[in-house]
Amino acid sequence: MGLILYAIPFFLGFIALEYFVSKRRAVQVYRFHDTVTSLNIGFVSETIRSVLKLMSIFVYAMVVDQVAAFEWDIGHPAVWIVAFFMYDFFYYWAHRSGHEVNLLWASHVVHHSSEEFNLSTALRQSWTNQVFYWIFYLPMAIVGIPVKVFVITALVSALYQFWSHTRLVGKLGWVDRIFVTPSNHRCHHGRNDYCIDKNYGGTLIIWDRIFGTYTEERDDEPVVYGTLTPLNSWNPVWGNFKNYTTLWRDMRNVTGLRKKLHVMFAPPGMVGGKTEPLSTAQTSKRFETPVTRTQMVYGWIASGVVLAMVIELLRVSSHLSWADRAAFTLMIVISTAFLSRVFESRMRAAKLEALRCLITLSPLIAGLWFYPVPLVVRGLALALLLISLTLLRSLQQESTAAKLSNTLEVA
């Protein structure tokens, strides 16, 4: 938990740096709604995945303890070198499986749902991938790679991959042929024909070269980001579970266990053994909704509150019961979902968000939180509630005025 808390300001600092550099270069890299959605998906993912990560590490440690084939000296450089190459090799296959197996793609797809490519995209991580991907690393436990070495290797790999999610770094010559670089990873996030199912590597791109999944970024065809079937939503919850609903529907449409398992483990786009037609990336329009200054102010404040709740949950989670931890997490998830309704100008979105703020902040103001809170925090919560309600009232008035204007134009 402590490592995650230290990593959050590190990530946010580099996102801010990328934003200012892009502004100086007059290159549009960030869009408000997309960025906030990526950040909120990332914030929530850390609260959910942190628990799942601990469970997967526990299983890994148990396998090492019970069936490890070798004992390694953690102080010898060889164990770190072997662990690095093993982890990166199995990451390649875990990542590739996430694109080639329907069930795993349903989990991984949220990372590719952004139609932008920037450092905030790196934080747009699945809430459910830890349920599946720990299995791929069990061979490391079987050969006895110590738990500490495994955890640190995985952390270094995750930190390395963060920087590859940028458009501001061009091609790097020989480095592109050995390591995963922004140029390589831009292709991986593309929906152009030449980008589909390519460049799965985490730190090293050599696995893609060995197994035939490498492609080079083309100067004559800019990468178009996103998925072939766009998410078309700013809702983090829908982004994480949309493909699960599609998978469930496809499984219900076939009879017999064998056919249902085929749908579950077939490549994405394969239903009943037939490939669905793919859309043309170059003609696809990016999902966009109107944004006002008031909406931006409220969006940043609300996202800041989400981040504060995530940090607080990570800080105190070890002292909470599982029921309180689940309730706290659910509160955060609902907050991001209701904020997305405001972004999408859904019916009564501002009113429902105001109700959500009252339900969320009133217990904190009254001192009825999951644990005792200082008086100053309760005072800040009250001020925050008043500011939020004022902004939401303005948003409601803007929405009403916009609808009236549209009605008059139609008339």
N, C-alpha and C positions, 0 to 999 in steps of 0.2 A: 504493500500500500504506500509506503514511504517513497519508493522509487517512482510510482505513478504521480504522486504529489509533486516531486521534484521535476518530473518530465513536463507537466502541464505548462508552467511558465516558459520553459525552454521552447516548446512547440509554438505557443502563442507569440513569443518574441520574434521568432523567425517568420511567422505568418505576417506580422506587422511589418517586418523589414522587407519582405517580398512585395507587400502592397505598396510601400513607399517607393521602392525601386521601380516597380512597374509604372507608377504615376510619373516618375521622372523620365522614364523612357517612352511615355505616352502609349503604353500597351495595355489594353484592357484584359486583365487577368482575373479580376474578381467581380462578381455580381452579388448584391446585398443578400437577396433571398437564398441564393445557392450557398453562399458562404456561411450564413447563419445556420442553414439546414445541416451542412457538413459538420460544423462545430457542435451542434446539439446532438447529432448522431454520435459523434465522437465522445462527447461528455458522458452521455448515457451508457455508451458501450463500456466505458471503464468501470462503471458501477456494477454492471452485470457480468462482464467478462472477468473482473478481478476475482469474483467468487469461483467462477468456472476454472480460471487459471490455477487457483489454489487446489482445487479438486484434481485437476490433471497432474499437477506437480506431486500431489500425494500419491496418485496411482503410479507415476513414474518412479518415485522413491521406493514404493513397495516392490515394484518389479526389480529394481536395482538390488534391493535387499534380499530378495528371494531367489532370483534366477540369474544374476549377473555372471557372465562367463569369465570375466577378467576383473582384476583389481588394478586401479590406476592410481598413480601418485599425482595428486592434484598440483604438486609443485613442479612437476616435470613439463617442459614445453610441449612434449609430444601429445599429451592428452588434450591440450587446448587446440593444437593443429588438427588432430583427428576429429575432435568435436566440431570444429568450424566447418570442415569439409562435409562431415556427415550431416550436420544440421542443414547446411545449405542444399545438399543433395536431396534430403527428404523434404525440405521446404519446396523445392521445385516440383516434386511429385504431388505434394499436398495441394499446392497452388494450381497445378495443372488439372488435378482431379476436381478442384473447385469450379473449373470451367467446362469439364467434360462429363460430369455426372449431374443429372437433374437435381437430386436432393442437395448436393453440395453447392451447386450454382444458386439454388434458392436462398442459401445462406450468404454466399459471397457476393451476389449481384449488387447489394446495396453499395459496396465500395466502388462499383462502376457506374452507379446511377447518376452521378454528377455529369452535367454537360459542359463543365469547366474543368480545367486541370491546373491545380495550384497546390500549395502546401496544406491548405485546409482539406483538400481532397484526401490527403494521406490519413487524416483523422476520421474520415467517413468509413468506419469499420463496422462489420457485422456484429450484432448483439448475440448471435448464436453460433459463430464459427468454432468457438472453443468446445462445443458439444461434440464436434466431429474430428477436428484436425489433430488432437493430441495423439490419436491412434497412430498416425504416420511416424511419430518419433519414438515409439516403443523399441524399435531395433537399437537405438542408442542406449536405452536402459538395459537391454538384454546383453549387450557387449560390456556393460558396466561403466559407462560414462557417468561420473559422479553428478549428483543432483545440482550442486553449486555450479559446476562447469556448464551443465545444460542450461540452467537458468540465465547465467551471465551471457552465454553464447546467443541465446534467444533474444535477450535484451539488446545486445549489440547489433544483431541482425535487424531488429525492429527500428532502432535508432538510425541505422544506415539507410534503410528504405525510405525514411521520411524525406530526405533531400532529393530523391529521384522524382518527386512529384512537383516539378516546376517547369515552366515554359521559358524561364529567363536564362537558362544555361543551354548553350547550343551543343553541337557535336564536339566530342573530345578526342577524336583520333583513335590511337591504339587503346586508350582506356575503354572506349565503347566496345572493343572486341573482347575484353576480359571481364569487366565489371558491369553490373547493372547501373546505368547512368540515366539522367533525365531523358536523353534522346531515345534510349532503348525502351524506357518505361512509358514514354508518350505513346509509342506504338502499341504497347500492351493495353492502354486505355482507349485506343481508337476503335471506331466502328467502321472504318474503311475496310474494303475487302481484304487488302493486304495485311491488315492489323489483327484480324479476327484470330483468336487462339494462338497468339504469339508472345514470346518473351516473358516466360513465367518466372525467371530467376529472381532470387531475393537479393543476394550480394554479388554472386558471380553469374555472368551471362553464358559461361562455357557450357552449362548443362543444356541450354537451348540449342547451342551449336552442335553438341554431340547427338541430341535426340531429335533434331530436325524441326525445331519450333522457333528458330531465330528469324527475325526480319529486321531490316534496316530502315530507318526513317527516310522517307523520300522528300527531296527538295521540291519536286514538281507536284506533289499531292499532299497538302497540309493535313495533319491528323484532325479528324472530327471526333469529338469525345462523347462518351455516353454509351448506351446500350441500343441494340437494334430495335427492341421494344421499349420506348422511353417510359420512365416512371411518371412523368407529367404530374408531379405533386411535390410539395415542400414538407409533407408529413413524414417525420422520422419513423413512426410506427408502421405506416403503410409501406414505406421504403424497405423496411426490414422483413415484412411479412407478405407483401404482395405476391411474390413468386411461390410462396408456400400455398397460398390459396389457389393459384393456378395449377400447381402440382396436385393438390387435393382434388380439384375439379377433374383433371385429366385422369386421375386414378379411378374416380367414381364412374367415369364414362366407359371403362372397360370392365369386363367380367373375368373372373378367375385370378387366382393368386399370381400365377406366372406372368400374366399380362400386366398386372398392377406393379409387380416388381420390375418388369421391363420399363414401364413408364418412370418409375422412381430412379432407376439407375442408368437409363438411356441418356445420351447426350442432349443438352438443351436444344429445343427446336425439333426433336424427334418425337412424334406421337403416332403410335401404331406402326412404327417402322418407316414412316414417310417424313421427309424433311420439309418443314414449313418454309414458304418463300421468304426471303430476306428483303428488308427495305433497303433502298439506296441511301447510303449515308449522306451523300452530298446534297440530297434534296430534303433532308429532314430539318425541320425548324426547331430551334431550342425552345423549351418550355419557359414561359415568362409571364409574370403578372405585374400589374401596375404597382409602383412603390411611391409613397409620399414621404416627406421629411418627418412628419409625425410618426408614421409607421416605422421608419428607420430608428428614430429615437426610442420608441417603445420596444422595438425588436432587440436593440442592443441592451437595454435595461433588463428586459425579460430573460435574455440569454445570459446576461451577467448573473442574474439570480439563479438560473439553472446551474451555472458553473459553481457558484458559491455553495449551493446545496450538494452538488457532487463532491466538492472538496471536503465539505463538512461530513458527508456520509462516509467517505473514504477515511477520514480522520478518526471517526468515532465508531466505525462499523464493528470493530472487535469487542466493543462494550455493549452492543445492542443485541437483543434477541433476534432470532431469525424472522419472527413475525414483524417486529419493528423495522428491521432492515428491508424486508419485502415491501412494507407499507411506505417507507421512505423512498424506495426505488420507484414504486408505482406512482407516487406523487410527482417525481421528476419526469417520468415518462409521459404522464398526462399533461404536464406543463408544456412539454415540447409539442405534443399533438395539438393542444388548443392554440398555441402560438401559430402553428402552421395554418390553422383556419383563418386567423387574422391576415396572414400573408396572402392567402388565396381568396380573400374577400368573400368568404362563405356567408350564408344567411345567418344573421344574428351572432356572427363570430365575436364582435366586440362585447356584446352583452354576456355571452357565455364565458368569454375570457375574464370579464369583470367578476362574474360569479366564481370562477375558478380561483381568482386572486383572493376573494373573500374567504373561501373555504380553506385555502392553503395558508394564508397569513394570519387569519383571525386566531387560530389556536396558538401560534407563536406569540402574537401580541398579548394574549390572555395568560401566557405562561403555561399553556397546556401542551407543550411540545413533547418529544420523545424522551427528553431529559431536561433538567433545569437549565435555563438560559439567563444570562445577565440582563439587568434592566435596560442597559444601553442597547442591547440587541433587540429587545422588544420595542424600544423607541424607534430604532431604525426601521423595523418591520412596519410600524405604523406609518412613518413618513413614506416608505416605499409603497404602501397600499394606497395612500392618498394620491401620490404622484401617478401611480398606475391607473387609478380610476379616472383621474383628470385626463390623461392621455387617451384612454379608451373612449371617454366621452367625445373627445375631439375626433377620434377615428370614426366613431359612429356617425357624427355629423358630416364628416367628409364623405363617408359611404352613402349617406342619404342624399347629399348634394350631387354626387356623381350619378346616382341612379336617376334622380330627377332630371339632370342635364341630358342623360341618354334618352329618357322618355320624351323630352321636348324635341330632341333632334330627330327622333323617329317620327314624331307627330308632324 
